[in-house]
Amino acid sequence: MDQVEEPHWESHAKGDAECESCNEGFPHDCMCGGLVHGEIAAIPDDGFVQLTHCDRCGEPEMS
């Protein structure tokens, strides 16, 4: 694998607090009033990264 795989945000249920495409702990409330969805993506060398995306403002979660 040469790059981080692309997230599949279109598979997440916008506005659904029980989104089945999210990984554990997601979705949760965003400061804008939307829901932050979470997805794990594979990265080179057998690693992974947690990706987040708000279904309203489109911003990633800032921790």
Backbone as CSV, one residue per row, in Angstrom:
resi,resn,N_x,N_y,N_z,CA_x,CA_y,CA_z,C_x,C_y,C_z
1,MET,0.850,-1.176,0.000,0.000,0.000,0.000,0.891,1.233,0.000
2,ASP,0.644,2.165,-0.917,1.480,3.348,-1.051,0.906,4.588,-0.392
3,GLN,-0.343,4.554,-0.004,-0.974,5.750,0.543,-2.085,5.369,1.511
4,VAL,-2.578,6.383,2.214,-3.703,6.174,3.118,-4.955,5.953,2.275
5,GLU,-5.750,4.958,2.652,-6.977,4.716,1.891,-7.952,5.876,2.092
6,GLU,-8.756,6.132,1.085,-9.740,7.210,1.137,-10.893,6.835,2.060
7,PRO,-11.378,7.789,2.874,-12.544,7.504,3.724,-13.795,7.365,2.860
8,HIS,-14.797,6.711,3.396,-16.055,6.468,2.683,-17.197,7.202,3.394
9,TRP,-17.106,8.530,3.450,-18.097,9.311,4.196,-19.500,9.144,3.630
10,GLU,-19.619,8.853,2.342,-20.951,8.708,1.745,-21.712,7.509,2.312
11,SER,-21.000,6.573,2.939,-21.670,5.406,3.521,-22.207,5.679,4.932
12,HIS,-21.867,6.835,5.501,-22.329,7.184,6.843,-23.695,7.858,6.764
13,ALA,-24.546,7.600,7.748,-25.912,8.103,7.751,-25.968,9.504,8.358
14,LYS,-26.090,10.512,7.500,-26.137,11.901,7.945,-27.284,12.108,8.931
15,GLY,-26.967,12.705,10.077,-27.984,13.005,11.083,-28.415,11.821,11.921
16,ASP,-27.840,10.653,11.707,-28.230,9.440,12.434,-27.244,9.166,13.569
17,ALA,-27.704,9.356,14.800,-26.855,9.147,15.982,-26.515,7.673,16.186
18,GLU,-27.120,6.786,15.405,-26.849,5.347,15.486,-26.198,4.844,14.192
19,CYS,-25.444,5.689,13.529,-24.826,5.343,12.241,-24.064,4.025,12.346
20,GLU,-24.438,3.071,11.512,-23.815,1.738,11.550,-22.472,1.687,10.826
21,SER,-22.134,2.725,10.067,-20.850,2.749,9.372,-19.722,3.289,10.250
22,CYS,-20.078,3.914,11.360,-19.075,4.480,12.265,-18.435,3.392,13.116
23,ASN,-17.186,3.654,13.497,-16.549,2.745,14.435,-16.941,3.124,15.862
24,GLU,-16.533,2.326,16.817,-16.940,2.486,18.213,-16.639,3.891,18.737
25,GLY,-17.618,4.456,19.442,-17.476,5.785,20.011,-17.997,6.909,19.130
26,PHE,-18.465,6.568,17.946,-18.988,7.554,16.997,-20.357,7.116,16.537
27,PRO,-21.170,8.020,16.020,-20.938,9.454,15.963,-21.200,10.119,17.320
28,HIS,-20.743,11.355,17.418,-21.062,12.166,18.583,-21.226,13.608,18.135
29,ASP,-21.726,14.450,19.040,-22.073,15.824,18.688,-20.856,16.662,18.316
30,CYS,-21.046,17.490,17.285,-20.048,18.472,16.872,-20.465,19.825,17.458
31,MET,-19.537,20.729,17.612,-19.849,22.055,18.142,-20.814,22.828,17.245
32,CYS,-20.881,22.485,15.961,-21.766,23.187,15.027,-23.209,22.692,15.098
33,GLY,-23.439,21.572,15.796,-24.781,20.998,15.876,-24.953,19.742,15.041
34,GLY,-23.966,19.426,14.216,-24.004,18.202,13.417,-23.466,17.017,14.205
35,LEU,-23.205,15.929,13.506,-22.639,14.731,14.122,-21.267,14.430,13.532
36,VAL,-20.318,14.130,14.401,-18.982,13.750,13.974,-18.963,12.234,13.794
37,HIS,-18.701,11.799,12.566,-18.623,10.380,12.243,-17.163,9.948,12.275
38,GLY,-16.918,8.684,12.600,-15.562,8.173,12.690,-15.361,6.959,11.815
39,GLU,-14.172,6.880,11.248,-13.810,5.771,10.373,-12.320,5.496,10.550
40,ILE,-11.942,4.248,10.541,-10.537,3.878,10.647,-10.024,3.543,9.254
41,ALA,-8.877,4.129,8.894,-8.278,3.889,7.582,-6.909,3.254,7.759
42,ALA,-6.606,2.324,6.876,-5.294,1.674,6.882,-4.253,2.622,6.293
43,ILE,-3.049,2.559,6.844,-1.933,3.334,6.329,-0.769,2.376,6.060
44,PRO,0.221,2.820,5.307,1.352,1.940,4.986,1.992,1.330,6.236
45,ASP,2.614,0.186,6.034,3.318,-0.550,7.095,2.381,-1.092,8.171
46,ASP,1.195,-1.529,7.767,0.231,-2.190,8.653,-0.267,-1.322,9.798
47,GLY,-0.327,-0.031,9.595,-0.840,0.872,10.624,-2.270,1.281,10.325
48,PHE,-2.793,2.147,11.163,-4.126,2.687,10.938,-4.193,4.083,11.529
49,VAL,-5.206,4.837,11.099,-5.426,6.190,11.594,-6.930,6.388,11.755
50,GLN,-7.316,7.118,12.814,-8.722,7.444,13.048,-9.047,8.711,12.265
51,LEU,-10.022,8.622,11.363,-10.477,9.773,10.601,-11.832,10.202,11.130
52,THR,-12.079,11.509,11.156,-13.361,12.024,11.616,-13.874,13.065,10.640
53,HIS,-15.197,13.245,10.614,-15.826,14.149,9.655,-17.212,14.514,10.178
54,CYS,-17.478,15.821,10.283,-18.821,16.260,10.706,-19.754,16.246,9.508
55,ASP,-20.958,15.705,9.706,-21.910,15.617,8.597,-22.620,16.946,8.314
56,ARG,-22.345,17.961,9.112,-22.949,19.270,8.876,-21.922,20.282,8.351
57,CYS,-20.842,20.504,9.118,-19.851,21.513,8.724,-18.719,20.926,7.892
58,GLY,-18.579,19.587,7.888,-17.561,18.925,7.085,-16.172,18.926,7.697
59,GLU,-16.021,19.536,8.839,-14.712,19.624,9.471,-14.368,18.340,10.221
60,PRO,-13.064,18.031,10.314,-12.653,16.908,11.163,-12.749,17.323,12.633
61,GLU,-12.841,16.352,13.488,-12.885,16.636,14.917,-11.514,17.122,15.361
62,MET,-11.490,18.171,16.134,-10.235,18.686,16.665,-10.153,18.324,18.142
63,SER,-9.111,17.579,18.520,-9.002,17.197,19.924,-7.912,17.953,20.622
